Amino acid sequence: MDRNRSQNGKSIVALYWNTNMSLSNFSSPPLQGVRIWLSGSIAGDIPGPQQNAMCAFVEKFADLVFRSGGHILHGCHPTITPILLKAAKRHVVNNGRRDALTLAVSRHWSKTESAQTLEEWRRFSVLYETPESTEGNARENSLKILREWMAERCDAFVSLGGDLQRLTENISGIPIEAALAINRSLPCFVLGGLGGTAEEMLKRHADLLGKLRNGLDQETNVKLALNADADDLATTIHNQLARLPVVHGRVSDGMSFRILALDGGGVKGAFTAAFLAELEKDLKKPLSQYFDLIAGTSTGGILALGLSLGISAEDLLTFYVEKGPTIFPMTNVFGRVRRQFWQLFFGPKHRGDALSAAISAAYFPDGTIKTMRDSNCRLVIPSYNTVGGQHHIFRTPHNKLQGHDADKNMAQVARASAAAPTYFSASDVADGFVPSNHLDGGVWANCPAMAAIVEATTYLDVPLQRIDLLSIGTTKEPFNATRFKESSVAGWNKNLITLLMDAQVNSAVDHAENLVGKARFLRIDQTTEQGRFTLDDSKRILELANLGRQKARDYEIQSQIKSRFLNGVIATDWKSGTL
């Protein structure tokens, strides 16, 4: 009777485990958040029994990893991808995460795949398309970008199979990819017992087993390297990974920590709003739910806060179209001269109360005030505190040590971040008994990409290699400072401000791209003719919106954003992940 009770108990546990029900009420799954790079191929020059064993290993290992809360990353080899997709389909059908499997491919190859194939891959996995290289040997350089992206994303490395002919020709990928993993001190497993390049690599490099850092002693690694039993290999590696402290980063257990950074630029924010509105058309959920963090400065701050309240990008574009002429009144020549004269000698060019009223009406249509803690996503909104004389970031309380802005009125925060000097007066934000006074965050972070990266790495414990950043500008124009190299203050005039703003944005973009890497940073902007658009020319809003929509319809841009950001995987609820 006890034996029957024991068997019944095992059956119940097995059913519970196999249907992938949540284990959160008991304990975290053993591989929660672990990213495993599965490298290799099932080459045609490998004997049939070994090919069968490799297929069995891939399927068994994928099942074990997915059920344990882990993720597999693979470079889309045609001999392995179908097996992984089969396992991923079972996992998703049983209510598992779709990003349990990430298929990575360079645009060098994916651009020639049919749209139907790519969509089929996306049904049960996240398809990530790394940029195509246009320099030198495009194929090899594109492969290099892809491999480095995978190496930076994973916590562990497993390789099997591989084409022996390619090894002979010194172009096999397994040795290159194994070296990338070993050089990053990742736990590695090389399955020589299943044949192929992996087996030959172990024969040629007797010292390789001592570099794997997988927590196993030399004798055990030798046995593992010679093991040809697919089931035993899959179980042994899975169990060993479960023992190792391999997860890097605590905020998101997916493959990427996705950041959206929106530049400042006055009415030119209509370009950004239209770009986002075009992308949003096919989404099933609000845009903000696809990002782990949204940063916005000035007009970008207005958009970021609006998105975080669940307002659609299309409605935010309508805000610019309908309220732009009220916030930045269109006047005749005499009126413009009068405003510029007033701006030069007496005070701000525009009325701040019109901007405040418009933002409040858009954010709180039913009159209910929303604060930073009501945001649907993590936020970073740069401003400048005039009293303290220092930069300031309004943020959601995603870190308890930085939660002092939790009860700030979101409309006041937006107005503060958009208080461009000489255009609007500084803005007060209620802060207990004493209001704080703020200027536009554009004075130090008109492109908030760097501020967002620092927030993620410093306060959210996100490793740089996990960050994917989408940075959107508000159009740019050619600017050559050569003709001003000996100019006076009067000679520079407002061109000095243009120089400072351009230099600041260019610096932020370059530093952000260098920090996270070209494969994980995507900058969207549009170069326009000089003088075409200004911060407060509301007559150009529809033209800006048209530019934004056209930019979003670019196929290359769409494919990058769809694979890296709007990939159907919803971001983890930031409130459940508060530190």
C-alpha positions in Angstrom: 0.0 0.0 0.0 2.8 2.4 0.9 4.5 1.5 -2.4 1.3 2.3 -4.4 0.9 5.6 -2.5 4.5 6.4 -3.4 4.0 5.5 -7.1 0.8 7.6 -7.2 2.7 10.5 -5.6 5.3 10.2 -8.3 2.6 10.2 -11.0 1.1 13.4 -9.6 4.4 15.1 -9.4 5.3 14.0 -13.0 1.9 15.3 -14.3 2.4 18.6 -12.4 5.9 18.9 -13.9 5.2 17.9 -17.4 2.3 20.3 -17.8 4.7 23.1 -16.8 2.5 24.5 -14.1 3.9 27.3 -12.0 6.3 26.2 -9.2 6.5 29.7 -7.8 4.4 28.7 -4.8 7.0 26.2 -3.8 10.4 27.3 -5.0 12.1 28.7 -8.1 12.6 26.2 -10.9 16.2 24.9 -10.8 17.3 26.7 -14.0 15.2 29.9 -13.5 16.6 32.5 -15.8 19.7 30.5 -17.0 20.6 31.1 -20.6 22.4 28.2 -22.3 24.1 28.6 -25.7 23.6 25.4 -27.7 26.3 25.3 -30.3 26.8 22.8 -33.2 25.2 20.9 -36.0 24.2 17.4 -37.0 26.5 17.1 -40.0 25.9 14.6 -42.8 29.4 13.1 -42.5 28.6 11.8 -39.1 27.5 8.1 -38.8 23.8 7.5 -38.6 23.7 6.2 -35.0 25.5 9.3 -33.8 23.2 11.5 -35.7 20.2 9.9 -34.0 21.9 10.2 -30.7 22.4 14.0 -31.3 18.8 14.5 -32.2 17.7 12.6 -29.1 20.1 14.7 -26.9 18.9 18.0 -28.3 15.2 17.2 -27.8 15.7 15.7 -24.3 18.0 18.5 -23.2 15.6 21.2 -24.5 12.7 19.6 -22.7 14.6 19.5 -19.4 15.8 23.1 -19.7 12.5 24.5 -20.6 10.6 22.7 -17.8 13.3 24.0 -15.3 12.7 27.6 -16.2 15.8 27.9 -18.4 16.4 29.3 -21.8 18.2 27.9 -24.9 20.0 30.2 -27.4 20.8 28.7 -30.8 22.3 30.1 -34.0 19.6 28.7 -36.4 21.5 25.7 -37.9 18.9 23.9 -40.1 19.8 20.5 -38.6 19.0 21.6 -35.0 16.5 24.3 -35.3 13.5 22.0 -36.2 14.2 19.8 -33.1 14.4 22.8 -30.8 11.2 24.3 -32.3 9.4 20.9 -31.7 10.4 21.0 -28.0 9.5 24.7 -27.8 6.1 24.1 -29.3 5.3 21.5 -26.6 6.5 24.0 -24.0 4.4 26.9 -25.2 1.3 24.7 -25.7 1.6 23.7 -22.0 1.6 27.5 -21.1 5.4 27.9 -21.0 7.2 31.0 -21.9 7.8 31.6 -25.6 11.2 33.1 -25.0 12.4 29.8 -23.5 13.9 29.4 -27.0 15.8 32.2 -28.7 16.9 31.6 -32.3 19.6 34.0 -33.3 20.4 34.7 -37.0 22.3 37.4 -38.8 20.4 39.6 -41.3 23.0 38.4 -43.8 21.0 35.2 -43.9 17.5 36.1 -42.6 16.9 38.6 -45.4 16.9 35.8 -47.8 14.5 33.6 -45.8 10.8 33.7 -46.6 8.6 35.8 -44.4 6.5 32.6 -43.8 9.6 30.8 -42.4 10.5 33.6 -40.1 6.9 33.9 -38.8 6.8 30.2 -38.2 10.0 30.4 -36.1 8.4 33.3 -34.1 5.3 31.3 -33.2 7.2 29.2 -30.6 10.4 31.1 -30.1 12.0 34.6 -30.0 13.7 35.3 -33.3 16.6 37.7 -32.9 18.2 39.1 -36.0 21.7 40.6 -35.4 22.9 43.3 -37.8 24.5 42.4 -41.1 28.1 43.6 -41.6 28.8 45.7 -44.7 32.5 45.8 -44.2 35.2 43.5 -45.7 34.1 39.9 -45.9 30.4 40.4 -45.1 29.7 36.8 -44.4 32.5 36.3 -41.9 32.0 39.7 -40.2 28.3 39.1 -39.9 29.0 35.7 -38.3 31.4 37.4 -35.9 28.7 39.9 -34.8 26.3 37.0 -34.3 28.7 34.8 -32.3 29.8 37.7 -30.1 26.1 38.6 -29.4 25.4 35.0 -28.4 28.5 34.7 -26.2 27.6 37.9 -24.4 24.1 36.7 -23.7 24.6 33.3 -22.3 25.4 31.9 -18.8 26.6 28.4 -20.1 27.8 26.8 -23.2 27.1 23.3 -24.7 28.5 22.1 -28.0 27.9 18.9 -30.0 28.5 17.6 -33.5 29.9 19.8 -36.2 31.0 19.2 -39.8 34.5 17.5 -39.9 35.1 18.8 -43.4 34.7 22.4 -42.2 37.1 21.6 -39.4 39.6 20.4 -41.9 39.1 23.7 -43.9 39.6 25.6 -40.6 36.2 27.3 -40.9 34.2 25.2 -38.3 32.2 27.3 -36.0 32.4 25.1 -32.9 36.1 25.8 -32.0 35.5 29.5 -32.5 32.3 29.6 -30.4 33.9 27.4 -27.7 36.8 29.8 -27.5 34.4 32.7 -27.0 32.7 30.9 -24.2 35.9 29.7 -22.5 37.4 33.2 -22.7 34.4 34.6 -20.8 34.8 31.9 -18.1 31.4 30.4 -18.8 30.6 26.8 -17.7 31.2 24.7 -20.8 30.3 21.2 -21.9 31.8 19.6 -25.1 30.1 16.4 -26.1 32.8 14.5 -27.8 31.1 11.1 -27.4 28.5 12.0 -30.0 31.1 12.5 -32.7 31.8 15.3 -35.2 33.9 18.3 -34.7 33.4 18.3 -30.9 35.0 14.8 -30.7 37.9 15.8 -33.0 38.5 19.0 -31.1 38.9 17.1 -27.8 41.4 14.8 -29.5 43.5 17.7 -30.8 43.4 19.7 -27.6 44.1 17.5 -24.7 44.1 20.4 -22.3 40.6 21.6 -23.3 38.8 19.7 -20.5 40.7 21.6 -17.9 39.4 24.9 -19.2 35.7 24.1 -19.1 34.9 25.6 -15.6 31.8 23.5 -15.3 32.3 22.5 -11.7 33.2 18.9 -12.6 36.6 17.3 -11.8 38.9 16.1 -14.6 37.9 12.5 -14.3 34.2 13.3 -14.5 34.7 15.6 -17.5 36.6 12.8 -19.3 33.7 10.4 -18.8 31.2 13.0 -19.9 33.3 13.8 -23.0 33.3 10.2 -24.0 29.6 9.5 -23.1 27.4 8.5 -26.1 24.2 8.0 -24.2 21.9 10.9 -25.2 19.5 10.7 -22.2 22.3 10.3 -19.7 24.2 13.3 -21.2 21.1 15.5 -21.2 20.2 14.7 -17.6 23.8 15.0 -16.3 24.4 18.4 -17.9 21.0 19.7 -16.8 21.6 18.6 -13.2 25.1 20.1 -13.1 23.9 23.4 -14.4 21.2 23.4 -11.7 23.9 23.2 -9.1 26.0 26.1 -10.5 25.4 29.8 -9.6 25.3 30.9 -13.2 22.5 33.5 -13.6 23.7 37.0 -14.2 21.2 39.8 -13.4 18.1 39.7 -11.2 15.5 41.9 -12.9 14.5 39.9 -15.9 14.9 36.2 -16.5 14.4 36.5 -20.3 17.1 36.8 -22.9 17.1 40.7 -23.0 16.5 43.7 -20.8 14.8 46.0 -23.3 15.1 49.7 -23.0 13.3 52.4 -25.0 15.0 55.9 -24.9 13.2 58.9 -26.3 15.0 62.1 -27.1 13.8 65.7 -26.4 12.9 68.1 -29.2 9.7 70.1 -28.6 7.0 69.7 -31.3 9.5 67.4 -33.1 8.3 64.7 -30.7 5.5 64.3 -33.3 8.1 62.4 -35.4 8.7 60.0 -32.4 5.0 59.6 -31.7 4.2 58.8 -35.3 7.0 56.3 -35.5 5.8 54.5 -32.4 2.2 54.7 -33.6 3.1 52.9 -36.8 4.9 50.1 -34.9 2.1 49.8 -32.4 -0.5 48.9 -35.0 0.0 45.1 -34.9 0.6 44.8 -31.2 -1.9 43.0 -29.0 -0.9 44.9 -25.9 0.2 48.5 -25.0 3.6 49.4 -26.3 5.0 50.0 -22.8 4.5 46.3 -21.9 7.2 45.2 -24.3 10.0 47.2 -22.5 11.6 46.7 -19.1 12.5 50.4 -18.9 11.5 53.5 -20.7 13.5 56.7 -20.5 12.4 60.0 -21.9 13.6 63.6 -21.9 11.5 66.7 -22.5 9.0 65.9 -25.3 10.4 62.3 -25.0 9.4 62.4 -21.3 5.9 63.5 -22.2 5.7 60.4 -24.5 7.3 58.0 -22.0 5.0 59.0 -19.2 2.0 58.8 -21.5 2.9 55.3 -22.7 3.4 54.2 -19.2 -0.2 55.1 -18.4 -1.4 52.8 -21.2 -2.1 55.7 -23.6 -1.6 54.6 -27.2 1.1 56.2 -29.3 -1.6 57.1 -31.8 -3.4 59.1 -29.1 -0.2 60.7 -28.1 0.3 61.7 -31.7 -3.2 63.2 -31.7 -2.1 65.2 -28.6 0.7 66.8 -30.6 -1.5 67.5 -33.6 -4.4 69.0 -31.6 -2.6 70.7 -28.7 0.6 71.7 -30.5 -0.8 74.9 -31.9 -2.2 75.8 -28.4 1.1 75.2 -26.6 3.2 76.8 -29.4 0.8 79.3 -31.0 1.2 80.0 -34.7 1.3 83.8 -35.3 2.0 86.2 -38.1 5.4 87.7 -38.8 4.8 90.6 -36.3 3.7 88.1 -33.6 6.8 86.0 -34.1 9.1 88.9 -33.9 7.4 90.1 -30.8 7.8 86.7 -29.1 11.4 86.5 -30.1 12.0 90.0 -28.7 10.2 89.0 -25.5 12.3 85.8 -25.3 15.5 87.7 -25.8 15.0 90.3 -23.1 12.1 89.7 -20.8 11.0 86.0 -20.3 10.1 82.7 -21.7 8.7 82.6 -25.2 5.6 80.5 -24.4 3.1 80.1 -21.6 3.8 77.2 -19.4 0.3 76.9 -18.1 -1.0 76.0 -21.6 1.5 73.1 -21.6 0.5 72.0 -18.1 -3.2 72.0 -18.8 -2.8 70.0 -22.0 -0.6 67.4 -20.4 -3.0 67.0 -17.4 -6.0 66.7 -19.7 -4.2 64.0 -21.7 -3.0 62.0 -18.7 -6.0 62.3 -16.5 -9.1 62.4 -18.7 -11.4 61.4 -15.8 -9.7 63.8 -13.3 -8.0 61.1 -11.3 -4.4 62.1 -10.6 -1.8 59.4 -11.4 1.6 59.3 -9.7 4.9 57.6 -10.7 4.0 54.5 -8.7 1.0 54.1 -11.1 3.2 53.6 -14.1 2.9 50.3 -16.0 6.6 50.1 -16.6 9.9 51.4 -15.0 10.6 55.0 -16.0 13.6 57.3 -16.1 12.7 61.0 -16.7 15.7 63.4 -16.6 15.3 67.0 -15.4 17.5 69.7 -13.8 16.9 70.9 -10.2 17.3 74.6 -10.1 17.5 74.8 -6.3 20.1 72.2 -5.8 21.9 73.2 -9.1 22.3 69.6 -10.2 20.8 67.1 -12.6 17.8 65.1 -11.4 16.1 61.9 -12.5 12.4 61.3 -11.8 12.0 57.5 -11.6 9.4 54.9 -10.6 10.1 53.2 -7.3 11.7 50.2 -8.9 14.4 50.4 -6.3 13.4 51.1 -2.6 16.6 53.1 -2.1 15.5 55.4 -4.9 11.8 55.6 -4.2 11.4 59.3 -3.3 9.5 60.1 -6.5 6.9 57.5 -6.1 4.1 59.9 -5.2 5.0 62.7 -7.7 2.2 63.8 -10.0 3.0 62.4 -13.5 1.8 65.5 -15.3 4.0 67.7 -13.1 7.0 65.4 -13.8 6.3 65.7 -17.6 6.0 69.5 -17.4 9.3 69.7 -15.4 11.2 67.6 -17.8 9.9 69.8 -20.7 10.7 73.2 -19.2 13.2 74.2 -21.9 15.0 77.4 -20.8 13.8 80.6 -22.6 10.9 78.6 -24.1 9.0 77.8 -20.8 9.5 78.9 -17.2 10.9 76.5 -14.7 8.3 74.1 -13.3 7.4 73.3 -9.7 6.8 69.7 -8.7 5.1 69.0 -5.4 7.6 67.5 -3.0 6.1 67.4 0.5 5.8 70.8 2.0 8.4 72.4 -0.3 8.0 72.2 -4.1 11.1 71.5 -6.1 11.8 73.6 -9.1 13.0 72.1 -12.3 14.2 72.8 -15.8 14.2 70.7 -19.0 16.2 67.5 -18.7 17.6 68.4 -22.1 20.2 70.7 -20.6 22.2 67.5 -19.7 20.5 64.5 -21.2 18.6 65.4 -24.4 19.3 61.8 -25.4 18.5 59.8 -22.3 20.2 56.6 -23.5 23.2 56.8 -21.2 20.9 57.7 -18.2 18.9 54.6 -18.9 22.0 52.3 -19.1 23.3 53.7 -15.8 19.9 53.1 -14.2 19.7 49.5 -15.4 23.2 48.5 -14.5 23.5 50.5 -11.2 20.1 50.3 -9.6 18.6 47.2 -11.3 21.7 45.0 -11.4 21.3 44.3 -15.1 24.6 43.3 -16.8 25.5 45.4 -19.9 25.5 42.3 -22.1 21.8 41.7 -21.3 20.7 45.2 -22.4 19.0 45.9 -25.8 18.4 49.6 -26.3 16.1 51.3 -28.8 17.0 55.0 -29.0 14.7 57.3 -31.0 15.6 60.9 -32.0 13.4 63.7 -33.1 15.1 64.4 -36.5 18.5 66.0 -37.0 20.0 68.3 -39.5 23.6 68.8 -40.8 25.6 71.2 -38.7 29.1 72.5 -39.5 30.7 74.7 -36.9 33.7 75.6 -39.1 32.3 79.0 -40.1 32.0 79.9 -36.4 35.5 79.0 -35.4 36.5 82.7 -34.8 33.0 84.1 -34.0 32.0 86.3 -31.1 29.0 85.7 -28.9 26.9 87.7 -31.3 28.3 85.8 -34.2 27.5 82.4 -32.7 24.0 83.6 -31.5 21.7 80.6 -31.2 24.1 78.4 -33.2 26.0 78.0 -30.0 23.0 76.2 -28.4 22.7 74.1 -31.5 26.4 73.1 -31.2 26.0 72.2 -27.5 22.9 70.2 -28.1 24.3 68.3 -31.1 27.5 67.5 -29.3 25.6 66.3 -26.2 23.3 64.0 -28.2 26.2 62.6 -30.4 28.2 61.9 -27.3 25.4 60.1 -25.6 24.6 58.0 -28.7 28.3 57.0 -29.2 28.9 56.2 -25.6 25.7 54.1 -25.3 26.5 52.2 -28.5 30.1 51.5 -27.3 28.9 50.4 -23.9 26.3 47.9 -24.9 27.7 47.0 -28.3 26.5 47.7 -31.9 24.5 44.5 -32.0 22.4 45.6 -29.0 22.0 49.3 -29.7 19.6 50.6 -32.4 19.4 54.3 -33.1 16.5 55.7 -35.1 16.6 59.2 -36.5 15.9 61.2 -39.7 18.3 63.7 -41.2 16.4 66.8 -42.6 17.4 69.9 -44.4 18.8 72.7 -42.3 16.3 74.9 -40.6 13.3 72.9 -41.8 12.1 72.1 -38.2 12.4 73.9 -34.9 11.4 73.1 -31.4 8.2 75.2 -31.5 7.1 75.4 -35.1 3.7 73.8 -34.8 2.9 74.3 -38.5 5.3 71.4 -39.3 3.7 68.8 -37.0 1.9 66.9 -39.7 5.0 66.9 -41.8 7.0 65.5 -38.9 4.3 62.8 -38.3 4.6 61.8 -42.0 8.4 61.4 -41.7 7.9 59.3 -38.5 5.4 56.9 -40.2 7.6 56.5 -43.3 10.6 55.8 -41.1 8.8 53.1 -39.2 7.7 51.4 -42.5 11.3 50.8 -43.5 11.6 47.0 -43.8 15.1 46.7 -42.2 14.1 48.9 -39.3 10.9 46.9 -38.8 12.7 43.5 -38.8 15.2 44.7 -36.3 12.6 46.1 -33.9 10.3 43.2 -34.3 13.0 40.7 -33.5 14.7 42.5 -30.7 12.0 44.5 -28.9 8.4 44.0 -30.0 8.9 40.2 -30.2 5.7 39.2 -28.5 7.4 38.6 -25.1 5.8 40.8 -22.4 8.2 42.4 -19.9 8.2 41.2 -16.3 5.8 43.2 -14.1 8.2 45.8 -12.6 6.3 46.0 -9.3 6.7 42.3 -8.7 10.5 42.8 -9.3 11.0 45.8 -7.0 14.3 45.4 -5.2 
